[in-house]
């Protein structure tokens, strides 16, 4: 595979699988996030955005006469389920989830930056616009998480001093 169009298709499929992974990961966090209502509310909002990201990527692939990769999507979901389950056993689940989410957002930001440059090089302005919209939402989530990490950490530490089970979720 050497053509720019082929790389764009492959990277769009990768990004779609990444969003499927994110959806599974966010759902897993929400199912156990009980003591952090502000974090829960923002994750719920981002979950809706994530579903929109995947839909936009599917439309981009259709525009190119392609489809998503069922194998990549399934692999991403499986990886997210394993990651989500591992948090159940951590005494600091909310902190591990915050760390994973912040890191994942930056991977998504890098992916969309690459997709935008590739789409623009091909003159695929609609695809570039869709990826720019996804990028803006990922950047907003990363910034929100970054700004809330100190407060989440303080809440966790205060709760863990008296009720470690309540603190972790």
Biotite code that builds the C-alpha atoms (Angstrom):
import biotite.structure as struc

atoms = struc.array([
    struc.Atom([0.000, 0.000, 0.000], chain_id="A", res_id=1, res_name="UNK", atom_name="CA", element="C"),
    struc.Atom([1.764, 3.120, -1.141], chain_id="A", res_id=2, res_name="UNK", atom_name="CA", element="C"),
    struc.Atom([-0.869, 5.527, -2.434], chain_id="A", res_id=3, res_name="UNK", atom_name="CA", element="C"),
    struc.Atom([-2.087, 8.441, -0.339], chain_id="A", res_id=4, res_name="UNK", atom_name="CA", element="C"),
    struc.Atom([-5.717, 7.442, -0.891], chain_id="A", res_id=5, res_name="UNK", atom_name="CA", element="C"),
    struc.Atom([-5.020, 3.936, 0.393], chain_id="A", res_id=6, res_name="UNK", atom_name="CA", element="C"),
    struc.Atom([-3.351, 5.361, 3.491], chain_id="A", res_id=7, res_name="UNK", atom_name="CA", element="C"),
    struc.Atom([-6.330, 7.629, 4.074], chain_id="A", res_id=8, res_name="UNK", atom_name="CA", element="C"),
    struc.Atom([-8.703, 4.661, 3.874], chain_id="A", res_id=9, res_name="UNK", atom_name="CA", element="C"),
    struc.Atom([-6.565, 2.581, 6.252], chain_id="A", res_id=10, res_name="UNK", atom_name="CA", element="C"),
    struc.Atom([-6.253, 5.435, 8.750], chain_id="A", res_id=11, res_name="UNK", atom_name="CA", element="C"),
    struc.Atom([-9.978, 6.192, 8.602], chain_id="A", res_id=12, res_name="UNK", atom_name="CA", element="C"),
    struc.Atom([-10.666, 2.533, 9.390], chain_id="A", res_id=13, res_name="UNK", atom_name="CA", element="C"),
    struc.Atom([-8.145, 2.689, 12.244], chain_id="A", res_id=14, res_name="UNK", atom_name="CA", element="C"),
    struc.Atom([-9.800, 5.846, 13.578], chain_id="A", res_id=15, res_name="UNK", atom_name="CA", element="C"),
    struc.Atom([-13.228, 4.232, 13.384], chain_id="A", res_id=16, res_name="UNK", atom_name="CA", element="C"),
    struc.Atom([-11.940, 1.269, 15.402], chain_id="A", res_id=17, res_name="UNK", atom_name="CA", element="C"),
    struc.Atom([-10.362, 3.742, 17.837], chain_id="A", res_id=18, res_name="UNK", atom_name="CA", element="C"),
    struc.Atom([-13.759, 5.413, 18.344], chain_id="A", res_id=19, res_name="UNK", atom_name="CA", element="C"),
    struc.Atom([-15.431, 2.030, 18.839], chain_id="A", res_id=20, res_name="UNK", atom_name="CA", element="C"),
    struc.Atom([-12.783, 1.297, 21.466], chain_id="A", res_id=21, res_name="UNK", atom_name="CA", element="C"),
    struc.Atom([-13.405, 4.686, 23.087], chain_id="A", res_id=22, res_name="UNK", atom_name="CA", element="C"),
    struc.Atom([-17.157, 4.063, 23.216], chain_id="A", res_id=23, res_name="UNK", atom_name="CA", element="C"),
    struc.Atom([-16.658, 0.742, 24.982], chain_id="A", res_id=24, res_name="UNK", atom_name="CA", element="C"),
    struc.Atom([-14.116, 2.258, 27.353], chain_id="A", res_id=25, res_name="UNK", atom_name="CA", element="C"),
    struc.Atom([-16.377, 5.210, 28.224], chain_id="A", res_id=26, res_name="UNK", atom_name="CA", element="C"),
    struc.Atom([-19.362, 2.920, 28.796], chain_id="A", res_id=27, res_name="UNK", atom_name="CA", element="C"),
    struc.Atom([-17.249, 0.809, 31.133], chain_id="A", res_id=28, res_name="UNK", atom_name="CA", element="C"),
    struc.Atom([-16.229, 3.862, 33.132], chain_id="A", res_id=29, res_name="UNK", atom_name="CA", element="C"),
    struc.Atom([-19.790, 5.150, 33.362], chain_id="A", res_id=30, res_name="UNK", atom_name="CA", element="C"),
    struc.Atom([-21.108, 1.833, 34.643], chain_id="A", res_id=31, res_name="UNK", atom_name="CA", element="C"),
    struc.Atom([-18.892, 2.080, 37.719], chain_id="A", res_id=32, res_name="UNK", atom_name="CA", element="C"),
    struc.Atom([-18.456, 5.826, 38.216], chain_id="A", res_id=33, res_name="UNK", atom_name="CA", element="C"),
    struc.Atom([-20.703, 6.564, 41.178], chain_id="A", res_id=34, res_name="UNK", atom_name="CA", element="C"),
    struc.Atom([-19.034, 9.163, 43.392], chain_id="A", res_id=35, res_name="UNK", atom_name="CA", element="C"),
    struc.Atom([-17.880, 11.692, 40.813], chain_id="A", res_id=36, res_name="UNK", atom_name="CA", element="C"),
    struc.Atom([-21.031, 13.255, 39.279], chain_id="A", res_id=37, res_name="UNK", atom_name="CA", element="C"),
    struc.Atom([-19.254, 16.034, 37.369], chain_id="A", res_id=38, res_name="UNK", atom_name="CA", element="C"),
    struc.Atom([-16.868, 13.550, 35.770], chain_id="A", res_id=39, res_name="UNK", atom_name="CA", element="C"),
    struc.Atom([-19.738, 11.190, 35.026], chain_id="A", res_id=40, res_name="UNK", atom_name="CA", element="C"),
    struc.Atom([-21.752, 13.957, 33.359], chain_id="A", res_id=41, res_name="UNK", atom_name="CA", element="C"),
    struc.Atom([-18.818, 14.993, 31.130], chain_id="A", res_id=42, res_name="UNK", atom_name="CA", element="C"),
    struc.Atom([-18.038, 11.399, 30.189], chain_id="A", res_id=43, res_name="UNK", atom_name="CA", element="C"),
    struc.Atom([-21.683, 10.880, 29.252], chain_id="A", res_id=44, res_name="UNK", atom_name="CA", element="C"),
    struc.Atom([-21.518, 13.952, 26.979], chain_id="A", res_id=45, res_name="UNK", atom_name="CA", element="C"),
    struc.Atom([-18.280, 12.725, 25.420], chain_id="A", res_id=46, res_name="UNK", atom_name="CA", element="C"),
    struc.Atom([-19.799, 9.292, 24.898], chain_id="A", res_id=47, res_name="UNK", atom_name="CA", element="C"),
    struc.Atom([-22.454, 10.936, 22.714], chain_id="A", res_id=48, res_name="UNK", atom_name="CA", element="C"),
    struc.Atom([-19.728, 12.860, 20.885], chain_id="A", res_id=49, res_name="UNK", atom_name="CA", element="C"),
    struc.Atom([-17.773, 9.629, 20.404], chain_id="A", res_id=50, res_name="UNK", atom_name="CA", element="C"),
    struc.Atom([-20.753, 7.961, 18.751], chain_id="A", res_id=51, res_name="UNK", atom_name="CA", element="C"),
    struc.Atom([-20.926, 10.964, 16.423], chain_id="A", res_id=52, res_name="UNK", atom_name="CA", element="C"),
    struc.Atom([-17.217, 10.629, 15.669], chain_id="A", res_id=53, res_name="UNK", atom_name="CA", element="C"),
    struc.Atom([-17.666, 7.019, 14.587], chain_id="A", res_id=54, res_name="UNK", atom_name="CA", element="C"),
    struc.Atom([-20.676, 7.935, 12.453], chain_id="A", res_id=55, res_name="UNK", atom_name="CA", element="C"),
    struc.Atom([-18.769, 10.751, 10.721], chain_id="A", res_id=56, res_name="UNK", atom_name="CA", element="C"),
    struc.Atom([-15.861, 8.405, 10.037], chain_id="A", res_id=57, res_name="UNK", atom_name="CA", element="C"),
    struc.Atom([-18.261, 5.857, 8.558], chain_id="A", res_id=58, res_name="UNK", atom_name="CA", element="C"),
    struc.Atom([-19.608, 8.573, 6.261], chain_id="A", res_id=59, res_name="UNK", atom_name="CA", element="C"),
    struc.Atom([-16.056, 9.497, 5.249], chain_id="A", res_id=60, res_name="UNK", atom_name="CA", element="C"),
    struc.Atom([-15.350, 5.901, 4.318], chain_id="A", res_id=61, res_name="UNK", atom_name="CA", element="C"),
    struc.Atom([-18.607, 5.672, 2.358], chain_id="A", res_id=62, res_name="UNK", atom_name="CA", element="C"),
    struc.Atom([-17.582, 8.821, 0.481], chain_id="A", res_id=63, res_name="UNK", atom_name="CA", element="C"),
    struc.Atom([-14.485, 6.915, -0.641], chain_id="A", res_id=64, res_name="UNK", atom_name="CA", element="C"),
    struc.Atom([-16.509, 3.825, -1.555], chain_id="A", res_id=65, res_name="UNK", atom_name="CA", element="C"),
    struc.Atom([-15.196, 1.925, 1.455], chain_id="A", res_id=66, res_name="UNK", atom_name="CA", element="C"),
    struc.Atom([-16.610, 0.405, 4.622], chain_id="A", res_id=67, res_name="UNK", atom_name="CA", element="C"),
    struc.Atom([-15.430, 0.143, 8.203], chain_id="A", res_id=68, res_name="UNK", atom_name="CA", element="C"),
    struc.Atom([-13.278, -2.791, 9.282], chain_id="A", res_id=69, res_name="UNK", atom_name="CA", element="C"),
    struc.Atom([-15.302, -5.214, 11.379], chain_id="A", res_id=70, res_name="UNK", atom_name="CA", element="C"),
    struc.Atom([-12.094, -6.921, 12.504], chain_id="A", res_id=71, res_name="UNK", atom_name="CA", element="C"),
    struc.Atom([-10.445, -3.677, 13.642], chain_id="A", res_id=72, res_name="UNK", atom_name="CA", element="C"),
    struc.Atom([-13.657, -2.518, 15.327], chain_id="A", res_id=73, res_name="UNK", atom_name="CA", element="C"),
    struc.Atom([-14.009, -5.808, 17.211], chain_id="A", res_id=74, res_name="UNK", atom_name="CA", element="C"),
    struc.Atom([-10.358, -5.732, 18.247], chain_id="A", res_id=75, res_name="UNK", atom_name="CA", element="C"),
    struc.Atom([-10.741, -2.201, 19.618], chain_id="A", res_id=76, res_name="UNK", atom_name="CA", element="C"),
    struc.Atom([-13.842, -3.138, 21.590], chain_id="A", res_id=77, res_name="UNK", atom_name="CA", element="C"),
    struc.Atom([-12.168, -6.244, 22.998], chain_id="A", res_id=78, res_name="UNK", atom_name="CA", element="C"),
    struc.Atom([-9.144, -4.237, 24.093], chain_id="A", res_id=79, res_name="UNK", atom_name="CA", element="C"),
    struc.Atom([-11.385, -1.649, 25.759], chain_id="A", res_id=80, res_name="UNK", atom_name="CA", element="C"),
    struc.Atom([-13.355, -4.330, 27.597], chain_id="A", res_id=81, res_name="UNK", atom_name="CA", element="C"),
    struc.Atom([-10.150, -5.826, 28.971], chain_id="A", res_id=82, res_name="UNK", atom_name="CA", element="C"),
    struc.Atom([-8.947, -2.389, 30.032], chain_id="A", res_id=83, res_name="UNK", atom_name="CA", element="C"),
    struc.Atom([-12.282, -1.630, 31.667], chain_id="A", res_id=84, res_name="UNK", atom_name="CA", element="C"),
    struc.Atom([-12.284, -4.893, 33.588], chain_id="A", res_id=85, res_name="UNK", atom_name="CA", element="C"),
    struc.Atom([-8.768, -4.290, 34.867], chain_id="A", res_id=86, res_name="UNK", atom_name="CA", element="C"),
    struc.Atom([-9.957, -1.109, 36.563], chain_id="A", res_id=87, res_name="UNK", atom_name="CA", element="C"),
    struc.Atom([-12.404, -3.034, 38.726], chain_id="A", res_id=88, res_name="UNK", atom_name="CA", element="C"),
    struc.Atom([-9.489, -4.474, 40.688], chain_id="A", res_id=89, res_name="UNK", atom_name="CA", element="C"),
    struc.Atom([-7.635, -1.180, 41.145], chain_id="A", res_id=90, res_name="UNK", atom_name="CA", element="C"),
    struc.Atom([-8.026, 0.637, 44.430], chain_id="A", res_id=91, res_name="UNK", atom_name="CA", element="C"),
    struc.Atom([-7.737, 3.912, 42.540], chain_id="A", res_id=92, res_name="UNK", atom_name="CA", element="C"),
    struc.Atom([-10.033, 3.114, 39.620], chain_id="A", res_id=93, res_name="UNK", atom_name="CA", element="C"),
    struc.Atom([-11.156, 6.701, 39.038], chain_id="A", res_id=94, res_name="UNK", atom_name="CA", element="C"),
    struc.Atom([-7.537, 7.854, 38.846], chain_id="A", res_id=95, res_name="UNK", atom_name="CA", element="C"),
    struc.Atom([-6.508, 5.030, 36.511], chain_id="A", res_id=96, res_name="UNK", atom_name="CA", element="C"),
    struc.Atom([-9.553, 5.837, 34.352], chain_id="A", res_id=97, res_name="UNK", atom_name="CA", element="C"),
    struc.Atom([-8.666, 9.532, 34.296], chain_id="A", res_id=98, res_name="UNK", atom_name="CA", element="C"),
    struc.Atom([-5.105, 8.730, 33.288], chain_id="A", res_id=99, res_name="UNK", atom_name="CA", element="C"),
    struc.Atom([-6.234, 6.337, 30.553], chain_id="A", res_id=100, res_name="UNK", atom_name="CA", element="C"),
    struc.Atom([-8.850, 8.776, 29.247], chain_id="A", res_id=101, res_name="UNK", atom_name="CA", element="C"),
    struc.Atom([-6.437, 11.704, 29.106], chain_id="A", res_id=102, res_name="UNK", atom_name="CA", element="C"),
    struc.Atom([-3.858, 9.583, 27.297], chain_id="A", res_id=103, res_name="UNK", atom_name="CA", element="C"),
    struc.Atom([-6.451, 8.178, 24.888], chain_id="A", res_id=104, res_name="UNK", atom_name="CA", element="C"),
    struc.Atom([-7.684, 11.684, 24.017], chain_id="A", res_id=105, res_name="UNK", atom_name="CA", element="C"),
    struc.Atom([-4.179, 12.636, 22.931], chain_id="A", res_id=106, res_name="UNK", atom_name="CA", element="C"),
    struc.Atom([-3.899, 9.560, 20.741], chain_id="A", res_id=107, res_name="UNK", atom_name="CA", element="C"),
    struc.Atom([-7.188, 10.571, 19.107], chain_id="A", res_id=108, res_name="UNK", atom_name="CA", element="C"),
    struc.Atom([-5.940, 14.145, 18.648], chain_id="A", res_id=109, res_name="UNK", atom_name="CA", element="C"),
    struc.Atom([-2.823, 12.860, 16.879], chain_id="A", res_id=110, res_name="UNK", atom_name="CA", element="C"),
    struc.Atom([-4.900, 10.524, 14.705], chain_id="A", res_id=111, res_name="UNK", atom_name="CA", element="C"),
    struc.Atom([-7.240, 13.298, 13.555], chain_id="A", res_id=112, res_name="UNK", atom_name="CA", element="C"),
    struc.Atom([-4.319, 15.624, 12.884], chain_id="A", res_id=113, res_name="UNK", atom_name="CA", element="C"),
    struc.Atom([-2.840, 12.995, 10.569], chain_id="A", res_id=114, res_name="UNK", atom_name="CA", element="C"),
    struc.Atom([-6.215, 12.361, 8.895], chain_id="A", res_id=115, res_name="UNK", atom_name="CA", element="C"),
    struc.Atom([-6.798, 16.066, 8.259], chain_id="A", res_id=116, res_name="UNK", atom_name="CA", element="C"),
    struc.Atom([-3.381, 16.500, 6.625], chain_id="A", res_id=117, res_name="UNK", atom_name="CA", element="C"),
    struc.Atom([-3.916, 13.405, 4.471], chain_id="A", res_id=118, res_name="UNK", atom_name="CA", element="C"),
    struc.Atom([-7.441, 14.381, 3.418], chain_id="A", res_id=119, res_name="UNK", atom_name="CA", element="C"),
    struc.Atom([-6.275, 17.903, 2.553], chain_id="A", res_id=120, res_name="UNK", atom_name="CA", element="C"),
    struc.Atom([-3.412, 16.532, 0.453], chain_id="A", res_id=121, res_name="UNK", atom_name="CA", element="C"),
    struc.Atom([-6.034, 14.657, -1.605], chain_id="A", res_id=122, res_name="UNK", atom_name="CA", element="C"),
    struc.Atom([-8.422, 17.607, -1.824], chain_id="A", res_id=123, res_name="UNK", atom_name="CA", element="C"),
    struc.Atom([-10.982, 15.693, 0.258], chain_id="A", res_id=124, res_name="UNK", atom_name="CA", element="C"),
    struc.Atom([-12.356, 18.791, 1.981], chain_id="A", res_id=125, res_name="UNK", atom_name="CA", element="C"),
    struc.Atom([-15.481, 17.090, 3.360], chain_id="A", res_id=126, res_name="UNK", atom_name="CA", element="C"),
    struc.Atom([-13.392, 14.390, 4.999], chain_id="A", res_id=127, res_name="UNK", atom_name="CA", element="C"),
    struc.Atom([-10.998, 17.001, 6.376], chain_id="A", res_id=128, res_name="UNK", atom_name="CA", element="C"),
    struc.Atom([-13.959, 18.980, 7.779], chain_id="A", res_id=129, res_name="UNK", atom_name="CA", element="C"),
    struc.Atom([-15.442, 15.905, 9.460], chain_id="A", res_id=130, res_name="UNK", atom_name="CA", element="C"),
    struc.Atom([-12.081, 15.080, 11.021], chain_id="A", res_id=131, res_name="UNK", atom_name="CA", element="C"),
    struc.Atom([-11.647, 18.701, 12.133], chain_id="A", res_id=132, res_name="UNK", atom_name="CA", element="C"),
    struc.Atom([-14.994, 18.536, 13.939], chain_id="A", res_id=133, res_name="UNK", atom_name="CA", element="C"),
    struc.Atom([-13.930, 15.312, 15.675], chain_id="A", res_id=134, res_name="UNK", atom_name="CA", element="C"),
    struc.Atom([-10.553, 16.893, 16.490], chain_id="A", res_id=135, res_name="UNK", atom_name="CA", element="C"),
    struc.Atom([-12.152, 19.943, 18.138], chain_id="A", res_id=136, res_name="UNK", atom_name="CA", element="C"),
    struc.Atom([-14.299, 17.707, 20.349], chain_id="A", res_id=137, res_name="UNK", atom_name="CA", element="C"),
    struc.Atom([-11.331, 15.525, 21.318], chain_id="A", res_id=138, res_name="UNK", atom_name="CA", element="C"),
    struc.Atom([-9.260, 18.599, 22.154], chain_id="A", res_id=139, res_name="UNK", atom_name="CA", element="C"),
    struc.Atom([-12.092, 19.973, 24.284], chain_id="A", res_id=140, res_name="UNK", atom_name="CA", element="C"),
    struc.Atom([-12.357, 16.700, 26.201], chain_id="A", res_id=141, res_name="UNK", atom_name="CA", element="C"),
    struc.Atom([-8.586, 16.515, 26.720], chain_id="A", res_id=142, res_name="UNK", atom_name="CA", element="C"),
    struc.Atom([-8.554, 20.089, 28.003], chain_id="A", res_id=143, res_name="UNK", atom_name="CA", element="C"),
    struc.Atom([-11.501, 19.396, 30.322], chain_id="A", res_id=144, res_name="UNK", atom_name="CA", element="C"),
    struc.Atom([-9.801, 16.315, 31.728], chain_id="A", res_id=145, res_name="UNK", atom_name="CA", element="C"),
    struc.Atom([-6.528, 18.195, 32.161], chain_id="A", res_id=146, res_name="UNK", atom_name="CA", element="C"),
    struc.Atom([-8.263, 20.997, 34.023], chain_id="A", res_id=147, res_name="UNK", atom_name="CA", element="C"),
    struc.Atom([-10.169, 18.551, 36.263], chain_id="A", res_id=148, res_name="UNK", atom_name="CA", element="C"),
    struc.Atom([-7.279, 16.223, 37.138], chain_id="A", res_id=149, res_name="UNK", atom_name="CA", element="C"),
    struc.Atom([-6.241, 18.225, 40.221], chain_id="A", res_id=150, res_name="UNK", atom_name="CA", element="C"),
    struc.Atom([-9.808, 18.393, 41.587], chain_id="A", res_id=151, res_name="UNK", atom_name="CA", element="C"),
    struc.Atom([-10.448, 14.716, 40.830], chain_id="A", res_id=152, res_name="UNK", atom_name="CA", element="C"),
    struc.Atom([-7.191, 13.841, 42.583], chain_id="A", res_id=153, res_name="UNK", atom_name="CA", element="C"),
    struc.Atom([-8.142, 15.928, 45.631], chain_id="A", res_id=154, res_name="UNK", atom_name="CA", element="C"),
    struc.Atom([-11.596, 14.313, 45.775], chain_id="A", res_id=155, res_name="UNK", atom_name="CA", element="C"),
    struc.Atom([-10.083, 10.859, 45.485], chain_id="A", res_id=156, res_name="UNK", atom_name="CA", element="C"),
    struc.Atom([-7.519, 11.507, 48.214], chain_id="A", res_id=157, res_name="UNK", atom_name="CA", element="C"),
    struc.Atom([-10.112, 12.958, 50.590], chain_id="A", res_id=158, res_name="UNK", atom_name="CA", element="C"),
    struc.Atom([-12.508, 10.061, 50.016], chain_id="A", res_id=159, res_name="UNK", atom_name="CA", element="C"),
    struc.Atom([-9.831, 7.392, 50.197], chain_id="A", res_id=160, res_name="UNK", atom_name="CA", element="C"),
    struc.Atom([-8.886, 8.557, 53.688], chain_id="A", res_id=161, res_name="UNK", atom_name="CA", element="C"),
    struc.Atom([-12.336, 7.550, 54.967], chain_id="A", res_id=162, res_name="UNK", atom_name="CA", element="C"),
    struc.Atom([-13.960, 5.205, 52.435], chain_id="A", res_id=163, res_name="UNK", atom_name="CA", element="C"),
    struc.Atom([-11.632, 3.617, 49.896], chain_id="A", res_id=164, res_name="UNK", atom_name="CA", element="C"),
    struc.Atom([-14.399, 1.746, 48.037], chain_id="A", res_id=165, res_name="UNK", atom_name="CA", element="C"),
    struc.Atom([-16.386, 4.960, 47.548], chain_id="A", res_id=166, res_name="UNK", atom_name="CA", element="C"),
    struc.Atom([-13.217, 6.818, 46.500], chain_id="A", res_id=167, res_name="UNK", atom_name="CA", element="C"),
    struc.Atom([-12.232, 4.448, 43.722], chain_id="A", res_id=168, res_name="UNK", atom_name="CA", element="C"),
    struc.Atom([-15.487, 4.916, 41.793], chain_id="A", res_id=169, res_name="UNK", atom_name="CA", element="C"),
])
